[in-house]
Every structure is written in structure tokens, then in C-alpha cells.
Amino acid sequence: MASPIPVKEKKLMDVKLGELPGWILMRDFTPRGIAGAFQRGYYPYYNKYVNVKKGNVAGISMVLAAYVLFNYCRCYKELKHERLRKYH
């Protein structure tokens, strides 16, 4: 059964596995398209976790945790080398 919504307009979670390659090829990978994708993800995140009446550190701590994980993955090669070095 064909979906009434075109593949290009579907969200990632609504795309079936067979439609995934076509959906990826229809995305806009220009700098403006990538910036727009980040902007579309940023505003819902900001409104849900940061811009609330009774806020806590959950929203900001998730960003901090993602930053730490990203830097750890980026520097893993050097950290692994340091771990295997003998200090005597």
C-alpha cells in the first residue's frame, strides 16, 4: 500500500527501510540545508528542555554530555596511545 505522504516530506522515523536510500538522496546537503536541519532540531529541543517555567539542568547537561562524548571520540586515538605507554 502506497503512503499518501511523499517520501521527501516524511520525517526520518516515518521512513520505511526500503525508502531510506531514496529519502537520503532527497535531502539538501548544501550548507544552507544543513544549517536549516540543525535549526529545525534546535528549536524543539530548546523549547522542550531549556525554555520551560520550572527548568532544571537537564537540558544543558545533555548538551554538555554530548560535547564530552564527542571530544572523547575525537581524541580516543591519542588517549589509547597514552594508556598503553609505560611511565617508568
Secondary structure as UniProt FT lines:
FT   HELIX           7..9
FT   HELIX           12..14
FT   HELIX           17..19
FT   HELIX           20..25
FT   HELIX           31..45
FT   HELIX           46..50
FT   TURN            53..54
FT   HELIX           58..74
FT   HELIX           76..84
//
